[in-house]
């Protein structure tokens, strides 16, 4: 993956809504245009993160789905 992250957040093992809540807190600490990489194992995170960026200024730059992990590169708006 060529997208560089300014910070990485590991929320593996956490269930909804914790991955999204922790990602929101991490994004609040970043400067605009910085990128947060989030690694989650909760299948609901895919729906949650896409719904979240639709209602915010943030955007998902990249997404990778593997057998048991979901990785998101979210740029702060």
N, CA, C and O atoms as a GROMACS GRO file, in nm:
protein
  308
    1UNK      N    1   0.086  -0.118   0.000
    1UNK     CA    2   0.000   0.000   0.000
    1UNK      C    3   0.089   0.123   0.000
    1UNK      O    4   0.178   0.134   0.084
    2UNK      N    5   0.067   0.213  -0.092
    2UNK     CA    6   0.150   0.330  -0.106
    2UNK      C    7   0.108   0.449  -0.021
    2UNK      O    8   0.179   0.548  -0.015
    3UNK      N    9  -0.007   0.440   0.044
    3UNK     CA   10  -0.056   0.552   0.124
    3UNK      C   11   0.017   0.557   0.257
    3UNK      O   12   0.018   0.459   0.332
    4UNK      N   13   0.079   0.671   0.285
    4UNK     CA   14   0.152   0.688   0.410
    4UNK      C   15   0.059   0.740   0.519
    4UNK      O   16  -0.028   0.823   0.493
    5UNK      N   17   0.077   0.690   0.639
    5UNK     CA   18  -0.004   0.732   0.753
    5UNK      C   19   0.081   0.814   0.849
    5UNK      O   20   0.198   0.783   0.872
    6UNK      N   21   0.022   0.919   0.904
    6UNK     CA   22   0.090   0.999   1.005
    6UNK      C   23   0.079   0.933   1.142
    6UNK      O   24   0.164   0.954   1.229
    7UNK      N   25  -0.026   0.855   1.159
    7UNK     CA   26  -0.047   0.783   1.285
    7UNK      C   27  -0.120   0.653   1.255
    7UNK      O   28  -0.200   0.646   1.162
    8UNK      N   29  -0.092   0.550   1.333
    8UNK     CA   30  -0.161   0.422   1.316
    8UNK      C   31  -0.235   0.388   1.445
    8UNK      O   32  -0.183   0.407   1.555
    9UNK      N   33  -0.357   0.339   1.429
    9UNK     CA   34  -0.442   0.302   1.541
    9UNK      C   35  -0.483   0.156   1.527
    9UNK      O   36  -0.546   0.118   1.428
   10UNK      N   37  -0.447   0.075   1.625
   10UNK     CA   38  -0.482  -0.067   1.624
   10UNK      C   39  -0.603  -0.088   1.715
   10UNK      O   40  -0.593  -0.075   1.837
   11UNK      N   41  -0.716  -0.119   1.654
   11UNK     CA   42  -0.838  -0.145   1.731
   11UNK      C   43  -0.884  -0.290   1.713
   11UNK      O   44  -1.002  -0.321   1.727
   12UNK      N   45  -0.789  -0.377   1.683
   12UNK     CA   46  -0.822  -0.518   1.665
   12UNK      C   47  -0.876  -0.574   1.796
   12UNK      O   48  -0.827  -0.542   1.904
   13UNK      N   49  -0.978  -0.658   1.784
   13UNK     CA   50  -1.039  -0.720   1.900
   13UNK      C   51  -1.153  -0.639   1.960
   13UNK      O   52  -1.228  -0.690   2.043
   14UNK      N   53  -1.167  -0.513   1.920
   14UNK     CA   54  -1.275  -0.429   1.974
   14UNK      C   55  -1.398  -0.441   1.886
   14UNK      O   56  -1.388  -0.456   1.764
   15UNK      N   57  -1.514  -0.435   1.948
   15UNK     CA   58  -1.642  -0.446   1.877
   15UNK      C   59  -1.708  -0.309   1.869
   15UNK      O   60  -1.679  -0.219   1.947
   16UNK      N   61  -1.798  -0.296   1.773
   16UNK     CA   62  -1.875  -0.175   1.750
   16UNK      C   63  -1.939  -0.130   1.882
   16UNK      O   64  -1.995  -0.213   1.954
   17UNK      N   65  -1.931  -0.004   1.915
   17UNK     CA   66  -1.886   0.111   1.838
   17UNK      C   67  -1.744   0.155   1.870
   17UNK      O   68  -1.702   0.262   1.825
   18UNK      N   69  -1.668   0.077   1.946
   18UNK     CA   70  -1.537   0.121   1.994
   18UNK      C   71  -1.436   0.154   1.884
   18UNK      O   72  -1.366   0.254   1.897
   19UNK      N   73  -1.425   0.075   1.775
   19UNK     CA   74  -1.328   0.113   1.672
   19UNK      C   75  -1.352   0.253   1.617
   19UNK      O   76  -1.258   0.330   1.598
   20UNK      N   77  -1.477   0.286   1.590
   20UNK     CA   78  -1.510   0.418   1.536
   20UNK      C   79  -1.487   0.527   1.640
   20UNK      O   80  -1.433   0.633   1.607
   21UNK      N   81  -1.525   0.504   1.764
   21UNK     CA   82  -1.505   0.605   1.868
   21UNK      C   83  -1.357   0.634   1.889
   21UNK      O   84  -1.319   0.751   1.903
   22UNK      N   85  -1.275   0.531   1.892
   22UNK     CA   86  -1.131   0.552   1.910
   22UNK      C   87  -1.071   0.622   1.788
   22UNK      O   88  -0.981   0.705   1.802
   23UNK      N   89  -1.120   0.590   1.669
   23UNK     CA   90  -1.072   0.658   1.548
   23UNK      C   91  -1.109   0.806   1.550
   23UNK      O   92  -1.028   0.890   1.511
   24UNK      N   93  -1.230   0.838   1.595
   24UNK     CA   94  -1.271   0.978   1.605
   24UNK      C   95  -1.179   1.055   1.698
   24UNK      O   96  -1.137   1.166   1.666
   25UNK      N   97  -1.146   0.997   1.812
   25UNK     CA   98  -1.056   1.062   1.907
   25UNK      C   99  -0.918   1.083   1.846
   25UNK      O  100  -0.857   1.188   1.864
   26UNK      N  101  -0.869   0.984   1.775
   26UNK     CA  102  -0.737   0.995   1.713
   26UNK      C  103  -0.738   1.101   1.603
   26UNK      O  104  -0.642   1.177   1.590
   27UNK      N  105  -0.846   1.107   1.525
   27UNK     CA  106  -0.856   1.210   1.420
   27UNK      C  107  -0.860   1.349   1.479
   27UNK      O  108  -0.804   1.442   1.421
   28UNK      N  109  -0.925   1.365   1.594
   28UNK     CA  110  -0.931   1.496   1.660
   28UNK      C  111  -0.792   1.548   1.695
   28UNK      O  112  -0.770   1.669   1.697
   29UNK      N  113  -0.699   1.457   1.722
   29UNK     CA  114  -0.564   1.497   1.761
   29UNK      C  115  -0.474   1.529   1.641
   29UNK      O  116  -0.365   1.584   1.658
   30UNK      N  117  -0.520   1.495   1.520
   30UNK     CA  118  -0.439   1.519   1.401
   30UNK      C  119  -0.467   1.657   1.343
   30UNK      O  120  -0.571   1.717   1.369
   31UNK      N  121  -0.372   1.705   1.264
   31UNK     CA  122  -0.390   1.831   1.191
   31UNK      C  123  -0.465   1.801   1.061
   31UNK      O  124  -0.459   1.688   1.012
   32UNK      N  125  -0.535   1.900   1.006
   32UNK     CA  126  -0.603   1.878   0.877
   32UNK      C  127  -0.507   1.824   0.771
   32UNK      O  128  -0.391   1.866   0.764
   33UNK      N  129  -0.556   1.732   0.691
   33UNK     CA  130  -0.484   1.665   0.582
   33UNK      C  131  -0.391   1.553   0.629
   33UNK      O  132  -0.334   1.482   0.546
   34UNK      N  133  -0.373   1.535   0.759
   34UNK     CA  134  -0.294   1.422   0.806
   34UNK      C  135  -0.376   1.295   0.789
   34UNK      O  136  -0.499   1.299   0.779
   35UNK      N  137  -0.306   1.181   0.787
   35UNK     CA  138  -0.371   1.053   0.759
   35UNK      C  139  -0.358   0.959   0.879
   35UNK      O  140  -0.250   0.942   0.936
   36UNK      N  141  -0.471   0.900   0.915
   36UNK     CA  142  -0.477   0.801   1.022
   36UNK      C  143  -0.502   0.665   0.960
   36UNK      O  144  -0.596   0.648   0.883
   37UNK      N  145  -0.417   0.568   0.992
   37UNK     CA  146  -0.441   0.430   0.949
   37UNK      C  147  -0.506   0.357   1.066
   37UNK      O  148  -0.454   0.358   1.178
   38UNK      N  149  -0.619   0.294   1.039
   38UNK     CA  150  -0.692   0.219   1.141
   38UNK      C  151  -0.696   0.073   1.099
   38UNK      O  152  -0.732   0.041   0.986
   39UNK      N  153  -0.658  -0.017   1.190
   39UNK     CA  154  -0.665  -0.160   1.165
   39UNK      C  155  -0.767  -0.219   1.262
   39UNK      O  156  -0.751  -0.210   1.384
   40UNK      N  157  -0.872  -0.280   1.206
   40UNK     CA  158  -0.982  -0.333   1.286
   40UNK      C  159  -1.010  -0.478   1.249
   40UNK      O  160  -0.970  -0.525   1.142
   41UNK      N  161  -1.079  -0.548   1.339
   41UNK     CA  162  -1.121  -0.686   1.310
   41UNK      C  163  -1.273  -0.698   1.309
   41UNK      O  164  -1.326  -0.802   1.269
   42UNK      N  165  -1.343  -0.596   1.351
   42UNK     CA  166  -1.490  -0.599   1.356
   42UNK      C  167  -1.546  -0.580   1.215
   42UNK      O  168  -1.524  -0.476   1.154
   43UNK      N  169  -1.620  -0.679   1.162
   43UNK     CA  170  -1.677  -0.666   1.028
   43UNK      C  171  -1.770  -0.544   1.013
   43UNK      O  172  -1.783  -0.490   0.904
   44UNK      N  173  -1.833  -0.503   1.122
   44UNK     CA  174  -1.922  -0.387   1.117
   44UNK      C  175  -1.845  -0.257   1.094
   44UNK      O  176  -1.905  -0.155   1.058
   45UNK      N  177  -1.714  -0.260   1.114
   45UNK     CA  178  -1.635  -0.138   1.096
   45UNK      C  179  -1.642  -0.087   0.952
   45UNK      O  180  -1.635   0.034   0.929
   46UNK      N  181  -1.655  -0.178   0.857
   46UNK     CA  182  -1.662  -0.135   0.716
   46UNK      C  183  -1.783  -0.044   0.694
   46UNK      O  184  -1.770   0.063   0.635
   47UNK      N  185  -1.897  -0.085   0.740
   47UNK     CA  186  -2.018  -0.003   0.729
   47UNK      C  187  -2.002   0.126   0.810
   47UNK      O  188  -2.034   0.234   0.761
   48UNK      N  189  -1.953   0.113   0.933
   48UNK     CA  190  -1.944   0.228   1.023
   48UNK      C  191  -1.851   0.336   0.969
   48UNK      O  192  -1.885   0.455   0.971
   49UNK      N  193  -1.733   0.297   0.922
   49UNK     CA  194  -1.636   0.397   0.876
   49UNK      C  195  -1.682   0.467   0.750
   49UNK      O  196  -1.662   0.588   0.736
   50UNK      N  197  -1.742   0.395   0.657
   50UNK     CA  198  -1.792   0.459   0.535
   50UNK      C  199  -1.908   0.553   0.565
   50UNK      O  200  -1.917   0.660   0.505
   51UNK      N  201  -1.996   0.516   0.657
   51UNK     CA  202  -2.106   0.605   0.696
   51UNK      C  203  -2.050   0.729   0.767
   51UNK      O  204  -2.100   0.840   0.747
   52UNK      N  205  -1.949   0.710   0.849
   52UNK     CA  206  -1.889   0.821   0.923
   52UNK      C  207  -1.830   0.926   0.828
   52UNK      O  208  -1.854   1.045   0.846
   53UNK      N  209  -1.753   0.883   0.729
   53UNK     CA  210  -1.690   0.983   0.640
   53UNK      C  211  -1.793   1.054   0.551
   53UNK      O  212  -1.768   1.166   0.508
   54UNK      N  213  -1.906   0.990   0.524
   54UNK     CA  214  -2.010   1.057   0.446
   54UNK      C  215  -2.070   1.175   0.520
   54UNK      O  216  -2.122   1.267   0.459
   55UNK      N  217  -2.062   1.172   0.653
   55UNK     CA  218  -2.122   1.277   0.735
   55UNK      C  219  -2.015   1.363   0.803
   55UNK      O  220  -2.043   1.429   0.903
   56UNK      N  221  -1.894   1.363   0.748
   56UNK     CA  222  -1.786   1.443   0.804
   56UNK      C  223  -1.703   1.501   0.690
   56UNK      O  224  -1.732   1.478   0.573
   57UNK      N  225  -1.602   1.574   0.726
   57UNK     CA  226  -1.511   1.630   0.624
   57UNK      C  227  -1.395   1.535   0.595
   57UNK      O  228  -1.312   1.563   0.509
   58UNK      N  229  -1.390   1.425   0.665
   58UNK     CA  230  -1.282   1.328   0.645
   58UNK      C  231  -1.309   1.244   0.521
   58UNK      O  232  -1.422   1.238   0.472
   59UNK      N  233  -1.204   1.178   0.471
   59UNK     CA  234  -1.224   1.088   0.358
   59UNK      C  235  -1.136   0.965   0.372
   59UNK      O  236  -1.025   0.972   0.426
   60UNK      N  237  -1.186   0.853   0.322
   60UNK     CA  238  -1.108   0.730   0.320
   60UNK      C  239  -1.026   0.730   0.191
   60UNK      O  240  -1.081   0.728   0.081
   61UNK      N  241  -0.895   0.734   0.207
   61UNK     CA  242  -0.805   0.736   0.092
   61UNK      C  243  -0.782   0.596   0.037
   61UNK      O  244  -0.764   0.577  -0.083
   62UNK      N  245  -0.782   0.497   0.127
   62UNK     CA  246  -0.757   0.359   0.086
   62UNK      C  247  -0.823   0.266   0.187
   62UNK      O  248  -0.845   0.302   0.303
   63UNK      N  249  -0.853   0.146   0.140
   63UNK     CA  250  -0.916   0.044   0.223
   63UNK      C  251  -0.863  -0.092   0.180
   63UNK      O  252  -0.857  -0.120   0.060
   64UNK      N  253  -0.826  -0.175   0.276
   64UNK     CA  254  -0.782  -0.312   0.247
   64UNK      C  255  -0.858  -0.407   0.337
   64UNK      O  256  -0.868  -0.387   0.458
   65UNK      N  257  -0.911  -0.511   0.276
   65UNK     CA  258  -0.984  -0.614   0.350
   65UNK      C  259  -0.908  -0.745   0.333
   65UNK      O  260  -0.885  -0.791   0.222
   66UNK      N  261  -0.871  -0.802   0.446
   66UNK     CA  262  -0.802  -0.931   0.445
   66UNK      C  263  -0.891  -1.033   0.516
   66UNK      O  264  -1.004  -1.001   0.554
   67UNK      N  265  -0.842  -1.152   0.534
   67UNK     CA  266  -0.923  -1.259   0.593
   67UNK      C  267  -0.988  -1.217   0.725
   67UNK      O  268  -1.106  -1.246   0.748
   68UNK      N  269  -0.912  -1.151   0.811
   68UNK     CA  270  -0.968  -1.115   0.942
   68UNK      C  271  -0.940  -0.972   0.984
   68UNK      O  272  -0.969  -0.936   1.098
   69UNK      N  273  -0.885  -0.890   0.896
   69UNK     CA  274  -0.860  -0.751   0.931
   69UNK      C  275  -0.910  -0.656   0.823
   69UNK      O  276  -0.919  -0.689   0.705
   70UNK      N  277  -0.942  -0.536   0.868
   70UNK     CA  278  -0.988  -0.428   0.782
   70UNK      C  279  -0.897  -0.309   0.809
   70UNK      O  280  -0.884  -0.266   0.923
   71UNK      N  281  -0.834  -0.256   0.704
   71UNK     CA  282  -0.744  -0.143   0.721
   71UNK      C  283  -0.798  -0.023   0.644
   71UNK      O  284  -0.838  -0.033   0.528
   72UNK      N  285  -0.797   0.092   0.713
   72UNK     CA  286  -0.849   0.216   0.656
   72UNK      C  287  -0.742   0.324   0.666
   72UNK      O  288  -0.676   0.336   0.769
   73UNK      N  289  -0.726   0.401   0.561
   73UNK     CA  290  -0.641   0.519   0.563
   73UNK      C  291  -0.736   0.637   0.552
   73UNK      O  292  -0.793   0.661   0.446
   74UNK      N  293  -0.753   0.710   0.662
   74UNK     CA  294  -0.851   0.818   0.668
   74UNK      C  295  -0.778   0.951   0.676
   74UNK      O  296  -0.697   0.973   0.767
   75UNK      N  297  -0.806   1.038   0.581
   75UNK     CA  298  -0.746   1.171   0.582
   75UNK      C  299  -0.839   1.266   0.656
   75UNK      O  300  -0.959   1.272   0.629
   76UNK      N  301  -0.781   1.340   0.750
   76UNK     CA  302  -0.860   1.436   0.827
   76UNK      C  303  -0.899   1.552   0.738
   76UNK      O  304  -0.817   1.607   0.666
   77UNK      N  305  -1.025   1.590   0.746
   77UNK     CA  306  -1.078   1.700   0.667
   77UNK      C  307  -1.059   1.833   0.736
   77UNK      O  308  -1.098   1.937   0.683
   0.00000   0.00000   0.00000
